[in-house]
Amino acid sequence: MAAIAAKTAKAAKADITTRTKERTAVMKQETAEKASLIADQIREKAGQAAQLVRDRTPDPVLDKTAHAAAQVWDSATRAGKYAADKTPDPLLEQAGRAATVARVNRTPLLVAGAVVIALVLVRRSRGRRR
């Protein structure tokens, strides 16, 4: 009798697990479809809003904005060249090597950064309790 009850309970548990997994898969699919639909609607509304702004913005303002953006870009380029010209060569070489090492070891660096941030946050929260 106990063996039959155990088999029945095991079968019921397996059935519940299977139904739960199926329902989870269905809900995941529905959520993905809804998210995609909402993202499309947001993109469409953003495009409409951008077009409305372009249509209602006077041409002189658009021209001034484009000119200002070009000036900012030019200034940033000149500042970068100036900094590169004034930086000693050994420092530029070290920075280049450090950037290469950082690109190669991106994941460990991100993990280390996250750990440092977590430690700082924990330490700050403990300091406030005292």
Secondary structure, DSSP 8 states (H G I E B T S, - for coil): -HHHHHHHHHHHHHHHHHHHHHHHHHHHHHHHHHHHHHHHHHHHHHHHHHHHHHHHS-HHHHHHHHHHHHHHHHHHHHHHHHHHHHS-HHHHHHHHHHHHHHHHTHHHHHHHHHHHHHHHHHHHHHHHH-
